[in-house]
């Protein structure tokens, strides 16, 4: 028979990065050690529904509890940073999912930008700018409150994101086809990428694609920056939009000397946008220190779960 110390029974914590494409869950202990991880599909219930979201979290509990011989009540706190969590109704729906699954202890629900900020900066401080499929910026103001600029969804705006770069490429391709704007190499690159040969074949792609598929076209624009004026204009606009987000965020934070972490595939994988944006920020805000994230959103969520119990 196994023997546990009393603290072993309440010494577990879970941090969750619930993304729009995948979910990463970390199981940790009160010594801030990551014991195990669990990866699954998306848990943005706006796009995949509550049933699939519940199934992912149920599978997470089954994996951690069975493998490590623990019960749900042994987990002191869970922190979820999730895509699409933007209001109290979102928080309540997700809390109900966890309660339905039998978890009754401490539960923290945040937008994933908060957990990404904590992971990136090591604590609830400074600022983060994310540009991947979507875009958003978060910072902590002089009073310790979280402030936000952008990230209101691709239907109304996701400025500077991979989605908007891809969308703008499609717009310019069709404008060129109509004769409303200059020719661009983007048609050649996009048609080859999609395996199509006629401009009008873009129409079903546009209407049947998820935003991720549109965002996947962004690298084609980035690689054409120096050889195609249309591509250059699209990228320069994206950089300017991201810069405006940071400028506005600084005003909301009432701080000009802060650390800024870059996140998201566009900022972390594109040295072009990274360097162009850094120059603009450094010229305007010389006291801002830009760095790569220290940890990811799942680690940020685990950090917040631990801190909620004083660790």
ABEGO torsion letter per residue (X at the ends): XBBBBAAAAAABBBBBBBBAABBBBBBBBAAGBBABBBBBBBABAAAAEAAAAAAAAAAAAAAAAAAAGBBAAABABBBBBBBGBABAAAAAAAAAAAAAAGBABBBBBBBAAAAAAAAAAGBBBEBBBBBBABBBBBBBBAAGBBBBBEGAEAAABBBGBAAAAAAAAAAAAAAAAAGABBBBAAAAAAAAAAGBABAAAAAAAAAABBAAAAAAAAAAAAAAAAABAAAAAAAAAAAAAAAAAAAAAAAAAGBABBBBBBBEAAAAABAAAAAAAAAAAAAABAABBBBBBABBAAAAAAAAAAAAAGX
